[in-house]
Amino acid sequence: MISKVPEDKMVIIPNGVDTNLFHEGGNRDTIRKACGLGDSFTIGYVGVLREWVDFQPLFMAVQSLKKKLDLKILIVGSGPERENLNKLTVNLGIDDMVIFTGNVPYNQVPDYISAMDVCTIPFKTDRVAKDSLPLKLFEYMACGKPVISSKIDVILEEMSHIVCCCETPEEYEEIIMKYYHNKNLLDTCGKAGQKYVSENYTWNSISNLLESVLKEV
């Protein structure tokens, strides 16, 4: 039986973000035109489409809002769940509102994030997801985008003041409505997240933390 390492002997080194690559701006208009987003309020996701991603609550919220708001969902990335997600959008009658780009080169990801109004982390709230701290969170925030996330423990504990957390379609609907009707709130939340990342989660600050830990050892 392996004994547990005492907490005072551990230091967690978190993910970080390259703010030289991920920052506000990018080719927003070019990407929006290429993806057919028009003037629609765009909810975005970047990442692999695997079994731990759960779009159903978000899709159901968008279905409910379809006749009220001009919305699009931009999904950047691919994976084994792509076909199932396609079927889900058809079943819900929102396939005309969801754009799948497939995989894009990593250095173009900031441009796609720039084309989004709000970014999402729609993970299943299982044990794995609840203990995660996704890199995409910092990439979104570095680009100045507000984030809507599933109820991931570390985000709830440390970032609930800048990240909106939800689980149900009704909760997604409420948050989307709030952002849709308040551009100032979009900007304020985006800048707050950007500031938080620049102060805490750049790769430079993470490497400094690692260096200090190694020196102590």
C-alpha positions in Angstrom: 0.0 0.0 0.0 1.4 3.4 -1.0 1.2 6.0 1.7 -0.1 9.4 0.8 2.4 12.3 0.5 1.8 14.9 3.2 0.3 18.1 1.9 3.1 20.2 3.2 5.5 18.2 0.9 3.5 19.0 -2.2 3.2 22.1 -4.5 0.7 22.1 -7.4 2.1 23.7 -10.5 -1.0 24.7 -12.6 -1.5 25.2 -16.3 -0.6 28.6 -17.8 -1.0 30.5 -21.1 1.3 32.1 -23.7 0.0 35.7 -23.6 2.2 36.5 -26.6 0.0 34.2 -28.7 -3.3 34.5 -26.8 -4.3 38.1 -26.5 -7.2 40.4 -27.4 -7.6 41.2 -31.1 -6.9 38.7 -33.8 -8.6 38.3 -37.2 -12.2 38.5 -35.8 -13.9 39.8 -38.9 -12.1 37.4 -41.2 -13.0 34.3 -39.1 -16.6 35.4 -38.6 -17.1 35.9 -42.3 -15.4 32.6 -43.2 -17.6 30.7 -40.6 -20.8 32.4 -41.7 -21.5 34.0 -38.3 -22.8 37.3 -39.6 -23.8 39.6 -36.7 -25.0 36.7 -34.5 -24.1 36.6 -30.9 -21.6 33.7 -30.9 -21.0 31.2 -28.1 -17.8 29.3 -28.6 -15.8 26.2 -27.6 -12.3 25.2 -28.5 -11.0 21.7 -27.8 -11.3 18.0 -28.4 -14.8 16.5 -28.7 -14.5 13.5 -26.3 -16.8 11.7 -23.9 -16.1 14.2 -21.0 -17.6 17.1 -23.0 -21.4 17.6 -22.5 -23.0 20.1 -24.9 -26.6 19.0 -24.3 -27.5 21.6 -21.6 -26.1 24.4 -23.8 -27.8 23.1 -26.9 -31.1 22.8 -25.1 -30.7 26.4 -23.9 -30.0 27.6 -27.4 -33.0 25.7 -28.7 -35.2 27.5 -26.1 -33.8 30.9 -27.1 -33.9 30.2 -30.8 -36.9 32.4 -31.5 -35.9 35.1 -29.1 -32.2 35.8 -29.8 -29.9 35.8 -32.8 -27.4 33.1 -31.7 -24.7 30.9 -33.2 -22.5 28.3 -31.6 -18.9 27.9 -33.0 -17.2 24.7 -32.1 -13.5 24.6 -32.9 -11.9 21.1 -32.8 -12.9 17.5 -33.5 -12.9 14.1 -32.0 -14.9 10.9 -31.6 -18.0 12.7 -30.4 -18.4 14.9 -33.4 -21.0 12.6 -35.1 -23.1 12.3 -32.0 -23.1 16.1 -31.5 -24.1 16.5 -35.1 -27.1 14.2 -34.5 -28.0 16.1 -31.3 -28.1 19.4 -33.1 -30.4 17.9 -35.8 -32.7 16.3 -33.2 -33.0 19.6 -31.3 -33.6 21.6 -34.6 -30.6 23.8 -34.1 -28.2 22.4 -36.7 -28.5 25.7 -38.7 -27.1 27.5 -35.6 -24.1 25.3 -34.9 -20.9 25.6 -36.9 -18.2 22.8 -36.6 -14.9 24.0 -37.9 -13.0 20.7 -37.3 -9.3 21.0 -36.2 -7.4 24.2 -36.9 -3.7 25.0 -36.5 -2.9 25.9 -33.0 -1.4 29.3 -33.9 -4.8 30.1 -35.4 -6.8 29.3 -32.3 -6.6 32.9 -30.9 -8.2 34.1 -34.1 -11.1 31.8 -33.7 -11.5 32.8 -30.0 -11.6 36.4 -31.1 -14.6 35.6 -33.3 -16.6 34.5 -30.2 -18.6 36.7 -27.9 -18.6 34.2 -25.0 -16.6 31.0 -24.5 -17.6 27.8 -22.8 -16.2 24.9 -20.9 -19.2 22.4 -21.1 -17.6 19.4 -19.2 -19.5 16.6 -17.6 -19.4 17.1 -13.9 -17.9 13.8 -13.1 -14.9 13.1 -10.9 -12.3 13.8 -13.6 -13.8 17.1 -14.7 -14.5 18.4 -11.3 -10.8 18.0 -10.5 -9.6 19.6 -13.7 -8.3 23.1 -14.6 -8.5 23.2 -18.4 -5.9 25.1 -20.3 -8.6 26.5 -22.5 -9.9 28.6 -19.6 -6.7 30.6 -19.5 -6.6 30.9 -23.3 -10.2 32.2 -23.4 -9.5 34.8 -20.7 -6.2 35.9 -22.2 -8.1 36.8 -25.3 -10.5 38.9 -23.2 -13.5 36.7 -23.5 -16.1 36.0 -20.7 -16.3 32.3 -19.8 -19.3 30.1 -19.0 -18.1 26.9 -17.4 -19.5 23.7 -15.9 -19.3 23.6 -12.1 -15.6 22.5 -11.8 -14.5 22.6 -8.2 -11.3 24.7 -8.6 -13.1 27.3 -10.8 -16.0 27.5 -8.2 -13.5 27.9 -5.4 -11.1 30.4 -7.0 -12.7 32.1 -10.0 -16.4 32.3 -9.4 -16.0 36.1 -9.3 -15.0 36.1 -13.0 -16.4 32.9 -14.4 -20.1 32.1 -14.7 -20.7 28.4 -13.7 -23.8 26.5 -14.6 -25.1 23.0 -15.2 -28.8 23.1 -16.4 -30.3 24.4 -19.6 -32.1 27.0 -17.5 -28.9 28.2 -16.0 -27.2 28.5 -19.4 -30.3 30.3 -20.7 -30.1 32.9 -17.9 -26.4 33.6 -18.4 -26.7 33.8 -22.2 -29.6 36.3 -21.9 -27.6 38.4 -19.4 -24.6 38.6 -21.7 -26.6 39.0 -24.9 -28.4 42.1 -23.6 -25.4 43.8 -21.9 -22.3 44.5 -24.0 -20.8 46.5 -21.2 -21.0 43.4 -19.0 -19.3 41.4 -21.8 -16.4 43.8 -21.9 -16.1 44.2 -18.1 -16.0 40.4 -17.5 -13.6 39.9 -20.4 -11.2 42.5 -19.1 -11.4 41.1 -15.5 -10.5 37.6 -16.7 -7.7 39.0 -18.9 -6.2 40.8 -15.9 -6.5 37.8 -13.6 -4.6 35.6 -16.1 -1.9 38.2 -16.7 -1.3 38.4 -13.0 -1.5 34.7 -12.1 -1.3 32.3 -15.0 1.2 33.4 -17.7 3.9 30.8 -18.4 6.4 33.3 -17.1 4.8 33.4 -13.7 4.3 29.6 -13.7 8.0 29.0 -14.6 9.0 31.4 -11.8 6.9 29.4 -9.3 8.5 26.1 -10.5 11.9 27.6 -10.2 11.3 28.8 -6.6 10.0 25.3 -5.7 13.0 23.6 -7.1 15.4 26.0 -5.3 13.7 25.2 -2.0 14.1 21.5 -2.6 
